[in-house]
Amino acid sequence: MTQLREASDTRGELRRSAQLILHCAASGSRERDADLGRIIGAGVDWEAVLCAASRHSVLPSVYCALIPTFASQLPTSVCDRMRREVHGNALRNSYLTKEAVRLYRLLDKHGMRILVLKGPALAAGVYGDVTLRQFTDLDLLVRKQDLDLACSILADDVYRPQAPERSGAGRWQMTFVPEHGLFEVDLHWRLSPPYFPFTPDGDELWERAVEVQLGAGRVSTLGPDDLILFLCAHGAKHGWQTLSGVCDVERATRNYQYEWEALVARAASLGSVRVLLLGLLLAGDLLGAPIPAALLDAARANPPVQRAARIFRRYFFSLGTDGPGLRQRWSIPMAIFPGKLARLRYALCRAFLLGPRDFDFVRLPSALSPLYYAIRPLRLAWRKSPDLLRVAIPPPASRDLNN
């Protein structure tokens, strides 16, 4: 009986810890302080809160919601750790913001049209402060006809590409790293890969673009409609691995006034109604985003959307130490595709399309480059079952093997 009571207490603490993170992340809650006070008083697992907030990239929001009002009720070690991590994130974001503006000006000087995606542009545009969102790299979108020039300019600026090929079949971005290698720059010519065709495309993106202020400079980024369609598609493509992606959608719905019927019609023209409904359902149910009830009802009435949302909620509320499992990272994007043939095509493309980390896993001479297609499944298996493969394949250099 004692063991059952302890297990129940532990589950209760974890659920309260998850609820605390949600209350901190939700930007429009009027009763937030009262709710947080009740949750803290009932008891939470602070180690679980810190680990989950970091893994879901919402630590700045947790810090800003807790420290001003509840610092005296938190363990000193928790306050100190949050302050250090949030301060480090602010310094990093400030540096990356300056670099984004510099690269934007560098490419713009050569007559190129550029959009800054996610990262500092999203933080400034919908959070109002580049320090309130966690990001670790920079994303730039150029027109495909400008790709060769952009690559040449980055190379002259001492950035080196991570992969040996450019715009081959199925590719939509190139990853560059600076000489010191402390972050990455993803140079996109599409918003998403061809095997996940649910985002806006074409020169119209620049016609609908808006400008945001980044420190001493201004940069162009996605317009409101393109932004929310992109955020929902980006989250679905990765299996909604973090709460921060849901926060991005919630902040966008509060920052911009959307014509919802027109937005849904636009999503329908892209085949991305499920994509949009899933993102809106997560933002509405978890964070109270101001989304019309009719849209939320439509999302709940769509079985694949509802199943995908349950998968993410189950993952988030578990507050486990590991990231999302293979089922989540594959089943959520698979749910977006209507029809078995479309799902099969997606699975095959995703399984065999090469990415920068495939080339980092093992270095082959150009004559043997087709072997990368055989090596990729082994690399993916290494991530899931390293013990089974360690005998056959020597461990790669210490690099992140995330897909």
C-alpha positions as CSV (number, residue, x, y, z in Angstrom):
1,M,0.0,0.0,0.0
2,T,2.9,2.4,0.8
3,Q,4.5,1.7,-2.5
4,L,1.2,2.4,-4.3
5,R,0.9,5.7,-2.4
6,E,4.4,6.7,-3.2
7,A,3.9,5.9,-6.9
8,S,0.7,7.9,-6.9
9,D,2.4,10.9,-5.2
10,T,5.2,10.7,-7.8
11,R,2.7,10.7,-10.7
12,G,0.9,13.6,-9.1
13,E,4.1,15.6,-8.8
14,L,5.1,15.0,-12.4
15,R,1.6,16.0,-13.6
16,R,1.8,19.2,-11.5
17,S,5.3,19.8,-12.9
18,A,4.0,19.5,-16.4
19,Q,1.0,21.8,-15.6
20,L,3.4,24.4,-14.1
21,I,5.5,24.4,-17.4
22,L,2.3,24.9,-19.4
23,H,1.1,27.8,-17.2
24,C,4.5,29.4,-17.5
25,A,4.6,29.0,-21.3
26,A,1.1,30.3,-22.0
27,S,1.4,34.0,-22.7
28,G,-2.2,35.0,-22.4
29,S,-3.3,33.5,-19.0
30,R,-4.9,36.1,-16.7
31,E,-5.0,33.8,-13.7
32,R,-1.4,32.5,-14.2
33,D,0.1,33.7,-10.9
34,A,-2.8,32.3,-8.9
35,D,-2.6,29.0,-10.7
36,L,1.2,28.8,-10.3
37,G,0.9,29.5,-6.6
38,R,-1.5,26.6,-6.1
39,I,0.7,24.2,-8.1
40,I,3.9,25.2,-6.3
41,G,2.1,24.9,-2.9
42,A,0.9,21.4,-3.8
43,G,4.5,20.3,-4.6
44,V,6.4,19.8,-7.9
45,D,9.5,17.9,-9.0
46,W,11.9,20.8,-9.6
47,E,14.5,18.6,-11.3
48,A,11.9,17.3,-13.7
49,V,10.7,20.9,-14.3
50,L,14.2,22.1,-15.2
51,C,15.1,19.1,-17.4
52,A,11.8,19.3,-19.2
53,A,11.9,23.1,-19.7
54,S,15.3,22.8,-21.2
55,R,14.5,19.9,-23.4
56,H,11.3,21.6,-24.6
57,S,13.2,24.9,-25.1
58,V,10.9,27.0,-22.9
59,L,13.2,27.7,-20.0
60,P,13.2,31.5,-20.6
61,S,9.4,31.5,-20.3
62,V,9.5,29.4,-17.1
63,Y,12.1,31.7,-15.6
64,C,10.1,34.9,-16.5
65,A,6.9,33.5,-15.0
66,L,8.5,32.2,-11.8
67,I,11.4,34.3,-10.6
68,P,9.7,37.7,-10.2
69,T,6.9,36.4,-8.0
70,F,7.9,33.0,-6.7
71,A,11.6,33.1,-6.2
72,S,11.3,32.9,-2.4
73,Q,9.2,29.7,-2.7
74,L,11.8,28.0,-5.0
75,P,14.9,26.1,-3.8
76,T,17.9,28.4,-4.1
77,S,19.7,25.9,-6.3
78,V,16.8,25.9,-8.8
79,C,16.8,29.7,-9.0
80,D,20.6,29.8,-9.5
81,R,20.5,27.2,-12.2
82,M,17.7,28.9,-14.1
83,R,19.5,32.3,-13.9
84,R,22.7,30.8,-15.2
85,E,21.0,29.0,-18.1
86,V,18.7,31.9,-19.1
87,H,21.6,34.3,-18.9
88,G,23.7,32.0,-21.1
89,N,20.8,31.7,-23.6
90,A,20.5,35.5,-23.7
91,L,24.2,36.0,-24.5
92,R,24.0,33.3,-27.2
93,N,20.8,34.8,-28.7
94,S,22.4,38.2,-28.8
95,Y,25.4,37.0,-30.6
96,L,23.4,35.0,-33.1
97,T,21.0,38.0,-33.7
98,K,24.0,40.2,-34.6
99,E,25.3,37.5,-36.9
100,A,21.9,37.1,-38.6
101,V,21.8,40.8,-39.3
102,R,25.3,40.8,-40.6
103,L,24.7,37.9,-43.0
104,Y,21.4,39.4,-44.1
105,R,23.2,42.6,-45.0
106,L,26.1,40.7,-46.7
107,L,23.7,38.8,-49.0
108,D,21.5,41.8,-49.5
109,K,24.5,43.8,-50.6
110,H,24.8,41.4,-53.6
111,G,21.2,42.1,-54.7
112,M,19.8,38.9,-53.2
113,R,16.4,38.6,-51.6
114,I,16.6,36.9,-48.2
115,L,14.2,35.9,-45.5
116,V,15.3,35.2,-42.0
117,L,13.4,32.2,-40.7
118,K,12.7,31.2,-37.1
119,G,15.5,32.0,-34.6
120,P,15.9,35.7,-33.8
121,A,13.3,36.9,-36.4
122,L,10.6,34.8,-34.8
123,A,11.7,35.7,-31.3
124,A,11.6,39.4,-32.1
125,G,8.5,39.2,-34.3
126,V,6.1,37.3,-32.0
127,Y,7.8,37.2,-28.6
128,G,8.9,40.8,-28.7
129,D,12.3,40.0,-27.3
130,V,15.1,37.8,-28.8
131,T,16.0,36.5,-25.3
132,L,12.6,35.0,-24.7
133,R,13.0,32.1,-27.1
134,Q,15.7,29.4,-27.2
135,F,17.4,28.8,-30.6
136,T,20.8,27.4,-31.5
137,D,21.3,28.1,-35.2
138,L,20.3,30.5,-38.0
139,D,18.0,29.8,-40.9
140,L,18.0,31.9,-44.1
141,L,15.8,31.5,-47.1
142,V,17.0,32.4,-50.6
143,R,15.5,32.0,-54.1
144,K,16.8,28.8,-55.8
145,Q,18.3,30.9,-58.6
146,D,20.4,32.7,-56.0
147,L,21.7,29.5,-54.3
148,D,25.1,29.3,-56.1
149,L,25.8,33.0,-55.4
150,A,24.8,32.6,-51.7
151,C,27.0,29.6,-51.3
152,S,29.9,31.4,-52.8
153,I,29.4,34.4,-50.5
154,L,29.2,32.3,-47.4
155,A,32.4,30.4,-48.5
156,D,34.2,33.7,-48.9
157,D,33.0,34.6,-45.4
158,V,34.8,31.6,-44.0
159,Y,31.6,29.4,-43.7
160,R,32.1,25.8,-44.9
161,P,29.3,23.5,-46.1
162,Q,28.7,20.3,-44.0
163,A,27.7,18.2,-47.0
164,P,29.4,17.7,-50.4
165,E,26.4,18.2,-52.6
166,R,24.0,21.1,-53.1
167,S,20.6,21.1,-54.7
168,G,20.3,17.4,-55.6
169,A,17.0,15.6,-55.8
170,G,15.0,15.9,-52.6
171,R,17.2,18.6,-51.1
172,W,15.9,21.8,-49.8
173,Q,18.7,23.3,-47.6
174,M,22.4,23.3,-47.1
175,T,24.1,23.5,-43.7
176,F,27.1,25.8,-43.2
177,V,29.3,26.1,-40.1
178,P,31.6,29.1,-39.4
179,E,35.3,28.6,-38.9
180,H,34.9,28.3,-35.1
181,G,32.1,25.8,-35.5
182,L,30.0,27.0,-32.6
183,F,26.7,27.1,-34.5
184,E,25.1,26.3,-37.9
185,V,23.6,28.3,-40.7
186,D,20.9,26.5,-42.6
187,L,20.6,28.0,-46.1
188,H,17.1,27.1,-47.5
189,W,15.7,27.4,-51.0
190,R,12.5,25.8,-49.9
191,L,10.6,25.9,-46.6
192,S,10.3,22.2,-46.3
193,P,11.6,19.1,-48.2
194,P,9.8,18.0,-51.3
195,Y,8.6,14.8,-49.6
196,F,6.7,17.0,-47.1
197,P,5.0,19.4,-49.4
198,F,2.8,21.3,-47.0
199,T,4.4,24.8,-46.9
200,P,4.0,27.9,-49.1
201,D,6.5,28.3,-51.8
202,G,7.6,30.6,-54.6
203,D,8.4,34.3,-55.0
204,E,5.1,35.2,-53.4
205,L,6.8,34.6,-50.0
206,W,8.8,37.7,-50.5
207,E,5.8,39.7,-51.7
208,R,4.0,38.9,-48.4
209,A,7.1,39.3,-46.2
210,V,7.2,41.7,-43.2
211,E,10.2,43.4,-41.6
212,V,11.2,43.0,-37.9
213,Q,13.7,45.0,-35.9
214,L,16.8,43.0,-34.8
215,G,19.0,45.2,-32.6
216,A,20.4,47.9,-34.9
217,G,19.1,46.3,-38.1
218,R,15.9,45.3,-39.8
219,V,15.4,42.0,-41.7
220,S,12.6,40.5,-43.7
221,T,10.8,37.4,-42.5
222,L,7.7,35.5,-43.3
223,G,4.3,37.3,-43.4
224,P,1.7,36.3,-40.8
225,D,-0.2,33.7,-42.9
226,D,3.0,32.1,-44.3
227,L,4.4,32.1,-40.8
228,I,1.7,30.1,-39.1
229,L,1.4,27.6,-42.0
230,F,5.2,27.2,-41.8
231,L,5.2,26.8,-38.0
232,C,2.5,24.1,-38.1
233,A,4.2,22.2,-40.9
234,H,7.7,22.5,-39.3
235,G,6.3,21.1,-36.1
236,A,4.5,18.2,-37.8
237,K,7.5,17.4,-39.9
238,H,9.6,16.8,-36.8
239,G,6.8,15.0,-34.9
240,W,6.2,18.0,-32.6
241,Q,9.2,17.2,-30.5
242,T,9.1,20.3,-28.3
243,L,6.6,22.5,-26.5
244,S,8.4,25.5,-27.9
245,G,7.0,24.9,-31.3
246,V,3.5,24.9,-29.9
247,C,4.4,28.2,-28.1
248,D,5.5,29.7,-31.4
249,V,2.0,28.9,-32.9
250,E,0.3,30.3,-29.8
251,R,2.3,33.5,-29.8
252,A,1.6,34.0,-33.6
253,T,-2.1,33.7,-33.0
254,R,-1.9,36.4,-30.3
255,N,0.4,38.7,-32.2
256,Y,-1.4,38.7,-35.5
257,Q,-5.1,39.1,-36.5
258,Y,-6.0,36.2,-38.7
259,E,-8.8,35.8,-41.2
260,W,-9.4,32.2,-40.3
261,E,-11.6,31.2,-43.2
262,A,-9.1,32.6,-45.7
263,L,-6.2,30.8,-43.8
264,V,-8.0,27.5,-43.9
265,A,-8.8,28.0,-47.6
266,R,-5.1,28.7,-48.2
267,A,-4.2,25.5,-46.2
268,A,-6.6,23.5,-48.3
269,S,-4.9,24.7,-51.5
270,L,-1.6,23.4,-50.1
271,G,-3.1,20.1,-48.9
272,S,-2.2,21.1,-45.4
273,V,-5.5,21.4,-43.6
274,R,-4.5,18.5,-41.2
275,V,-1.2,20.2,-40.6
276,L,-2.8,23.5,-39.7
277,L,-5.5,21.9,-37.5
278,L,-3.0,19.9,-35.5
279,G,-0.9,22.9,-34.7
280,L,-3.9,25.0,-33.8
281,L,-5.3,22.1,-31.6
282,L,-2.1,21.8,-29.6
283,A,-1.8,25.6,-29.2
284,G,-5.5,25.9,-28.2
285,D,-5.8,22.9,-25.9
286,L,-2.4,23.2,-24.1
287,L,-1.8,27.0,-24.1
288,G,-5.2,28.6,-24.5
289,A,-4.4,30.2,-27.9
290,P,-7.3,32.4,-29.2
291,I,-8.5,30.1,-31.9
292,P,-12.1,29.9,-33.0
293,A,-14.1,27.1,-31.4
294,A,-15.3,25.9,-34.8
295,L,-11.7,25.2,-35.8
296,L,-10.8,23.4,-32.6
297,D,-14.0,21.3,-33.0
298,A,-13.0,20.5,-36.6
299,A,-9.6,19.4,-35.3
300,R,-11.0,17.2,-32.6
301,A,-13.4,15.6,-35.1
302,N,-10.5,14.6,-37.4
303,P,-9.3,11.2,-36.2
304,P,-5.7,11.4,-37.5
305,V,-5.3,14.9,-36.1
306,Q,-6.7,13.9,-32.7
307,R,-4.5,10.8,-32.6
308,A,-1.4,12.9,-33.4
309,A,-2.3,15.4,-30.7
310,R,-2.7,12.6,-28.1
311,I,0.7,11.3,-28.9
312,F,2.3,14.7,-28.2
313,R,0.3,15.3,-25.0
314,R,1.3,11.8,-23.7
315,Y,4.9,12.6,-24.4
316,F,4.8,16.0,-22.8
317,F,3.0,15.0,-19.7
318,S,5.4,12.1,-19.1
319,L,8.3,14.6,-18.5
320,G,10.7,11.7,-19.2
321,T,14.4,12.2,-19.4
322,D,14.6,11.1,-23.0
323,G,13.4,12.9,-26.1
324,P,10.4,11.7,-28.2
325,G,10.5,8.2,-29.4
326,L,10.6,6.7,-32.9
327,R,6.9,6.3,-32.9
328,Q,6.2,9.9,-32.2
329,R,8.8,11.2,-34.7
330,W,7.3,9.1,-37.5
331,S,3.6,8.5,-36.7
332,I,2.8,12.2,-36.3
333,P,4.0,13.3,-39.7
334,M,2.6,10.1,-41.2
335,A,-0.8,11.1,-39.9
336,I,-0.8,14.2,-42.1
337,F,-0.8,12.3,-45.3
338,P,-4.2,11.1,-46.7
339,G,-3.9,7.7,-48.3
340,K,-1.5,4.7,-47.9
341,L,0.4,5.4,-51.1
342,A,1.2,9.0,-50.0
343,R,2.4,7.7,-46.6
344,L,4.5,5.0,-48.2
345,R,6.1,7.5,-50.6
346,Y,6.9,9.8,-47.6
347,A,8.4,7.0,-45.6
348,L,10.7,5.9,-48.4
349,C,11.8,9.4,-49.1
350,R,12.5,10.2,-45.5
351,A,14.3,6.9,-44.9
352,F,16.7,7.3,-47.8
353,L,17.1,11.1,-48.4
354,L,20.6,12.1,-47.4
355,G,21.3,14.8,-44.9
356,P,24.4,16.6,-43.6
357,R,24.9,14.2,-40.7
358,D,25.0,11.2,-43.0
359,F,28.1,12.7,-44.6
360,D,29.6,13.4,-41.1
361,F,28.9,9.9,-39.9
362,V,31.6,8.5,-42.2
363,R,33.8,10.2,-44.9
364,L,33.9,8.6,-48.3
365,P,35.7,9.6,-51.5
366,S,33.5,11.1,-54.2
367,A,33.7,7.9,-56.3
368,L,32.0,6.0,-53.4
369,S,29.4,8.6,-52.6
370,P,26.4,6.4,-53.7
371,L,27.3,4.2,-50.7
372,Y,25.9,6.9,-48.4
373,Y,22.4,5.7,-49.4
374,A,23.2,2.3,-47.9
375,I,25.0,3.8,-44.9
376,R,22.1,6.0,-43.9
377,P,19.8,3.2,-42.6
378,L,22.7,2.0,-40.5
379,R,23.3,5.4,-39.1
380,L,19.6,5.7,-38.2
381,A,19.7,2.2,-36.6
382,W,22.8,3.3,-34.6
383,R,20.8,6.0,-32.9
384,K,18.2,3.5,-31.8
385,S,20.2,0.3,-31.2
386,P,23.9,1.2,-30.8
387,D,24.7,-1.9,-28.9
388,L,23.6,-4.1,-31.8
389,L,25.7,-2.2,-34.3
390,R,28.8,-1.4,-32.3
391,V,30.5,-4.6,-33.2
392,A,30.0,-4.0,-36.9
393,I,30.6,-0.2,-37.1
394,P,33.2,1.7,-35.1
395,P,31.7,4.7,-33.2
396,P,31.9,8.0,-35.1
397,A,33.6,11.1,-33.8
398,S,31.7,12.8,-31.0
399,R,28.9,14.6,-32.9
400,D,25.2,14.9,-32.5
401,L,23.6,12.1,-34.6
402,N,20.1,13.5,-34.5
403,N,18.4,13.2,-37.9
